[in-house]
């Protein structure tokens, strides 16, 4: 039997595959991505359900973050994402600032805070985000910000990225649980 950590390290690191941009956005695809974003906090909470402090402190892979750090990273990343969307909607091609996510994961709140804090934050944030996205006109999905590494990111592109991002990190926690038999 294959040990997924040893024999398929990319499957552990990218349990749902690496992010791939779908260049052909349709109304039904957009609706699916928006639904994934809306459902992410509940899926994350389910993946965390019943984990104790020791389990929350176990890295999901060699050199990887713990479930606790993953949850707080999601909150950090999605707060930044929400602000990026708002900037794109209210300014003309605003340049956005990146942040050192690895260093953020090592701050006290990223390393030690209870996961429930970030799950509550993500729940409220995604409720706001869903309201915002549901209000957009077709033309507003073409609004964009400029990312230093990714270049021009329309809201349609960024929706795909953040939908994938939530699923990706939730799968890290679910995969760790499966591998550990939790």
C-alpha positions, -999 to +999 in steps of 0.1 A: +000+000+000+013+035-009+020+059+019+006+092+006+030+113+025+061+094+012+049+082-022+027+111-032+039+143-014+022+166-040-011+149-032-007+158+005+005+194-003-022+199-030-050+175-020-074+190-045-048+198-071-029+231-077-049+262-085-059+264-122-077+294-136-107+286-157-106+312-185-142+306-195-164+319-169-201+311-172-230+321-149-233+285-137-195+282-130-196+315-111-226+304-091-207+272-081-176+292-070-198+316-050-215+286-034-182+271-025-171+304-009-204+306+010-201+270+023-164+271+032-167+282+069-191+254+076-169+228+058-139+240+077-158+238+110-168+202+102-132+193+093-121+207+127-149+191+147-137+171+177-099+178+172-081+182+205-052+206+212-026+180+204-042+172+171-046+209+162-009+212+168+001+184+144+016+195+111-005+182+081+028+174+064+066+175+070+074+212+070+037+222+068+014+241+090-007+227+118-045+227+115-045+257+139-021+276+116-041+266+085-073+280+101-057+313+111-040+315+077-074+312+060-087+341+081-057+362+073-059+354+035-096+358+032-096+391+051-070+404+026-091+389-002-122+407+009-104+440+011-089+434-024-124+429-038-136+461-022-107+480-036-113+466-071-149+477-068-142+512-056-109+521-073-095+519-108-070+489-110-056+494-075-023+478-068-025+455-038+001+447-013+011+411-006+020+399+029+044+373+043+020+345+050+046+322+065+057+349+090+020+357+098+015+320+106+043+323+132+028+353+151+011+344+184-024+347+170-015+325+140+003+299+161-016+298+194-051+313+192-081+291+195-094+279+161-129+290+170-118+326+168-109+323+132-139+301+123-162+327+137-143+354+118-145+334+086-182+327+091-190+364+094-166+375+067-179+350+042-215+361+050-204+397+041-185+385+011-215+365-002-238+396+002-213+417-017-208+392-045-245+386-049-250+423-055-226+426-084-237+433-119-221+414-148-198+443-156-186+445-120-171+410-121-146+424-147-134+450-121-098+442-112-069+448-089-032+445-097-013+418-079+025+420-078+030+384-087-003+374-104-007+406-124-042+418-133-068+399-113-104+404-121-130+397-095-140+367-116-105+353-115-101+361-078-134+343-069-120+312-084-088+316-064-105+321-031-131+293-036-102+269-044-081+283-015-108+274+011-113+240-003-076+234-006-068+242+031-099+224+044-087+193+025-053+197+043-071+192+076-094+164+064-064+146+048-045+148+081-075+134+099-078+105+074-041+097+075-040+098+113-073+079+118-088+107+138 
